[in-house]
């Protein structure tokens, strides 16, 4: 009952944010289509909607777009399923779990990142990965991206993640860093820019994630099949705007830095480290890799056998990626000077 009330309050909060944004930002491009979307992490790989907003790309593609932040894949899934938003930029695990449980209206239509770039950082008392045994590791949410990375990385190191460490659900990545500083956790599983900020404060990498190259639908674009059915061209407009935002992120460093600095509040030194780590592994043309979804299905199958009957292709609709490829949109976009 409590969970139902909390989700209901979330839906009302998301809806309220959308309504407030319409009230306080009354610009309306002529003939613009209204659309609401969310993103679930304050990181470079989730920055494409910010860039699309700041550069006017949503207006260019005649979208009156409202963007809200929900820092959890699971809660983002609930908001998308409940109709509070039309499209979501989030980690894939919440969507995959919901699909396996019967929410087959959910579908992936693109991605900005198909591997995890989280890392495990700690203070000077933990020098090697083996020193993590018996320690408390902070993650954002149990079952979320940071938790999944830590589990997979520890397994590769020969750990039993259920017995050898204790995972502490902290909230967002800034909260993980704060918990590290307080000493209430021994290590934290975070991605950029939090890892770079942590290093600047004296913490160090115990497990460096980018070297692990763990397949995962880490930053995915998801919607509902029913939204595509009702508004196929509106979703296409969104995808074109996000595709152009990806081009800006990769090729217009000055503008990208301006947007990232505004939303992430980083110093130039940390922003440079974050950009160089993340952008080189991000998808230039929003490709979504089946192996990233398969990795989640395999993990979900350990607690829900129904996941074994689901194939990654069941969750993917490539129509917009294929259209941008076949029409020459991507080719023109990437040959044009920014």
SVG drawing of the C-alpha trace seen along z (x, -y; Angstrom):
<svg xmlns="http://www.w3.org/2000/svg" viewBox="-3 -32 50 52">
<polyline fill="none" stroke="black" stroke-width="0.4" points="0.0,0.0 2.8,-2.3 4.6,-1.6 1.4,-2.4 1.1,-5.7 4.7,-6.6 4.4,-5.7 1.2,-7.7 2.9,-10.7 5.7,-10.4 3.3,-10.4 1.7,-13.5 5.1,-15.1 6.2,-14.3 2.9,-15.6 3.2,-18.7 6.7,-19.4 5.5,-19.1 2.6,-21.4 4.8,-24.0 7.3,-23.9 4.5,-24.6 3.3,-27.5 6.6,-29.2 8.2,-28.6 5.3,-29.6 7.3,-29.7 5.5,-27.6 7.0,-27.0 4.3,-27.3 2.7,-23.9 5.0,-22.3 4.0,-18.9 3.9,-18.5 6.1,-15.8 7.3,-14.9 10.5,-13.0 12.7,-12.1 16.4,-11.3 17.6,-9.3 21.2,-10.3 23.4,-13.4 26.1,-12.2 27.7,-12.9 26.1,-9.8 22.6,-11.2 23.4,-14.7 21.9,-14.5 18.5,-15.9 20.2,-18.8 22.2,-19.6 19.0,-19.3 17.3,-21.8 20.2,-24.3 20.9,-24.2 17.3,-24.7 17.1,-21.2 13.7,-20.4 12.4,-23.7 14.0,-22.9 12.1,-19.6 8.9,-21.3 8.7,-19.7 7.4,-21.5 9.5,-19.3 9.3,-19.1 12.2,-17.3 12.2,-16.0 14.8,-14.3 14.0,-11.0 17.2,-9.4 16.2,-5.8 15.7,-3.3 12.8,-1.6 10.9,-4.7 11.6,-6.0 10.0,-2.8 6.9,-3.4 6.6,-6.9 6.9,-5.8 4.4,-3.0 2.0,-5.3 1.9,-7.7 3.5,-10.6 6.1,-10.8 6.3,-9.7 9.9,-8.8 12.7,-8.0 16.5,-8.3 17.5,-5.8 19.4,-2.6 17.8,0.5 17.3,2.7 14.0,1.3 12.5,1.6 13.7,5.1 12.3,6.3 9.0,4.7 8.9,6.3 9.6,9.7 6.8,9.2 4.3,8.5 4.7,4.8 5.4,5.6 4.3,2.1 7.8,1.0 10.4,0.9 14.0,-0.4 14.5,-2.6 18.1,-3.7 21.0,-4.1 23.9,-6.4 26.0,-3.9 26.0,-0.1 28.7,0.7 29.1,-0.3 31.8,-2.8 31.2,-2.7 34.2,-2.2 34.7,-1.2 36.5,-3.8 37.7,-3.8 40.0,-5.5 43.6,-4.6 42.7,-1.7 41.6,0.3 44.5,0.7 43.6,3.7 40.3,5.3 40.9,8.2 40.7,5.7 37.0,5.1 36.1,8.5 33.8,7.9 33.4,4.2 30.4,2.0 30.0,0.8 27.6,-2.1 25.4,-1.9 22.6,-4.2 19.8,-1.6 19.8,2.2 19.2,3.5 20.3,0.2 23.3,-0.4 25.9,-1.0 24.8,2.2 24.9,4.3 28.4,3.1 29.7,3.8 28.2,7.3 29.6,8.2 33.1,6.7 33.3,8.5 32.3,11.8 35.1,11.4 37.5,11.0 36.3,14.2 34.0,12.7 30.6,14.0 28.8,10.6 26.0,12.0 28.4,13.1 31.7,11.3 30.5,7.7 27.5,5.7 25.8,3.3 24.3,0.2 21.6,-1.6 22.5,-5.3 20.4,-7.2 22.2,-9.3 25.9,-9.3 26.5,-12.6 25.1,-10.8 27.5,-7.9 30.4,-10.4 29.1,-12.1 28.8,-8.7 32.4,-8.0 33.5,-11.3 31.6,-10.6 33.0,-7.1 29.6,-5.4 30.6,-3.2 34.0,-1.7 33.8,-2.0 31.4,-3.3 30.3,-2.3 30.0,-5.4 30.5,-6.7 31.6,-10.0 31.6,-12.8 31.4,-11.5 34.5,-9.3 36.6,-12.2 35.3,-14.4 36.1,-11.6 39.7,-11.3 40.1,-15.0 39.1,-14.6 41.7,-11.9 39.9,-8.6 41.3,-6.2 40.2,-3.6 40.0,0.0 38.3,1.3 38.5,-0.9 35.2,-0.3 36.1,-1.3 38.7,1.4 36.1,4.0 34.0,3.3 30.9,4.9 28.0,5.1 24.9,3.4 22.1,1.1 23.6,-1.7 22.0,-4.8 19.0,-3.7 16.1,-5.5 12.8,-3.8 9.2,-4.5 5.9,-2.7 4.8,-0.8 1.4,-2.5 3.1,-6.0 4.8,-4.9 1.5,-3.7 -0.3,-7.0 2.5,-9.4 5.2,-7.8 6.4,-11.0 6.6,-12.8 8.9,-10.0 10.9,-10.4 11.3,-14.1 12.6,-13.4 15.1,-10.8 16.4,-13.2 16.9,-15.9 18.8,-13.5 20.9,-12.3 21.9,-15.9 22.7,-16.4 25.0,-13.4 26.9,-15.0 27.3,-18.2 28.6,-16.3 31.2,-14.5 32.3,-17.4 31.6,-20.8 33.6,-20.6 33.1,-24.3 29.3,-24.1 29.3,-20.7 31.5,-21.9 29.2,-24.9 26.2,-22.7 27.9,-20.1 29.4,-22.7 26.0,-24.2 24.3,-21.0 27.1,-19.2 28.8,-22.1 32.3,-20.8 35.7,-22.5 37.4,-22.6 40.0,-20.0 37.4,-17.4 35.2,-18.1 38.0,-17.4 38.7,-14.0 35.0,-13.1 34.6,-14.1 37.6,-12.1 36.5,-9.0 32.8,-9.0 32.5,-10.4 34.9,-7.9 32.7,-5.0 29.4,-6.6 27.4,-5.7 27.7,-8.3 24.5,-7.1 22.4,-6.0 22.9,-2.3 21.5,0.1 23.4,3.4 21.4,6.6 24.2,7.9 23.6,5.1 20.0,6.2 21.0,9.8 23.3,9.1 20.3,7.7 18.1,10.6 20.6,13.1 20.8,11.3 17.0,11.0 16.6,14.7 18.3,15.6 15.3,14.3 12.6,14.5 12.8,17.6 10.5,15.9 13.4,13.8 14.9,17.0 12.1,17.0 12.7,13.4 15.1,12.4 16.8,9.0 15.1,8.5 11.7,8.7 12.5,5.4 14.0,3.5 12.4,1.5 15.0,0.2 12.7,-1.6 14.0,-5.1 17.6,-4.1 17.1,-2.3 15.2,-5.2 18.0,-7.6 20.5,-5.3 18.7,-4.4 17.5,-8.0 21.0,-9.3 20.3,-11.4 23.2,-10.1 25.6,-10.4 24.6,-14.0 24.7,-14.8 28.2,-13.5 29.7,-15.1 28.3,-18.5 30.6,-20.9 29.3,-21.9"/>
</svg>
